Amino acid sequence: MCKNCHQVFRGHYCNNCGQSAETHKINAHFLWHDIQHGLLHFDKGVLYSLKQLFTRPGHSIREFIEGKRVRHFKPLSLVVVLATLYGLLYHYFHINTFDGAKNSDIDFEHLNEWFATHFSWVTVGSIPIYTIGTYLVFKNQGYNFVEFFVLNTFKAAQRISVQLLTMPILIFLNHTSYIQQYNNTMYIIGIILIFWTNIQFFNKISKIKAFFLTLLSHLIFLICFFLIAAIALLLFGKL
């Protein structure tokens, strides 16, 4: 009998709710097993998805959208996990990427603290803005808005992963005059990853066309982003 829905069944899994016939006592071994298979298991977790995003990003994302999903960690969950970790480290080490910014109308110290504590939300919130540009430029490639959202979600996870890997450098440069150079470098790396991923993903068009369409989609993103940022600054009293 199923311990979850009380359905009588034979076999390894309940034919009503899908729960396994074997349930184990919740203890330290159970927790470690859950961590391994939920987050770190090579076949169904973060490590597999990240490996794909840095070896064959566009191809793996296209395959995910087309149905090859069982080995991947869910894209939005992946972004939330990575962004939450980054936000915690950013806050713990008192990172300030706005050091050196000069504008009497904006409280950059408050903005930086808000950014640290809301990094996960900011990251997730930026994905639809990226998707607007991608959809407008690539809408003739046979994908809908939600599928483009998934594409950009994986790309967000890709960029955050690089930020996490370079966190020791950021900590070392924190509160120095080189912080802006670090920010610029991260931006350039992010752009390169976007172009690389899109050129692989949109494999039905030439690489040159995919390159220029990606450039156009990013320009649309920047326009939308700065418009939304300007409106937010006005609504919140310029922070």
Beta strands, then each sheet from edge to edge (+ up, - down):
end
